[in-house]
C-alpha cells in the first residue's frame, strides 16, 4: 500500500494528559510488537470488546505491517481477511473457497470449482468477464439478478468497470444478519480493482456501511487498508483515532485510542 497515512501523520494531541507521540528511534521496536500481540490476544479472549471481529483485524493488520516494515500489498491484506473468514464462517465453504481462489488470482482452479459444482451461470459469467469479451444479454441479466451483497457480483462489477452496487447500498438489507460477510467484499476489491480511485471509493463506501451498523473497528480497518484519512467519516471534521467512535472530538479521545494511532504512525516511519 503506497504512500503515507495522510491526515494521521505526526499525531500530537495536547490535553490534560499531555502530548503522546511515537517517533522512530525513541521506542524499542520489539516492545511495540509485543504490545500489538498482547492487545490482539486481549481482543480474542475478551467477549466484552465491541465489534470484536473488527478489533482483532486491526491488531492483526498492525502486526502484519510491523513484520513487513510498514509495506504490505492489497493481496496481503486480502489473504488476512480470507484466513479470518475461513476460521469463523462455515455456512458456505464452497463460496468461501471460490472467493479465496479469485483473491489468489487462480482463475483456472476457480472455473474448475464452478464446473464441479455445476454452477453454470457463474462459470459462463466468469469466463466472459475474464476474457474481456462483451457480455451477451443473458450474462448481463444473470449478473443483474444476483443479490447486491453477493461478493461475486462485486467481482463482476469491478471487471465491467462499474462501482460495486453493494458498496453504496445502505438499505435495510445491509443492516441485518442477511448481509454476507463484508470481509469477502473488501478482499475482492483489494485484489481485483485495477483503478486506484474506484478501489478507494468502494472501500470507503463499505467502511461507511460498517459505521452505520456500529462496527467502528471494522470501518477503521477498511480505512487503514487504503491509507484513507479517518476524518472523512466525522461530521465534525476533527481528527479520528483508531477504535474511537467517529462522533467523539479529538480533544476527548481516549489515551488508548491515541496510543493505537501513534503505533500505526510509528510503523509507517520504519
Helices and strands as residue ranges (DSSP letters): G 6-8, H 29-45, H 52-67, H 74-88, H 93-104, H 107-116, H 120-130, H 137-145, H 151-159, G 165-168, G 172-175, H 182-192, H 196-212, H 216-225, G 230-233, G 250-252, H 255-268
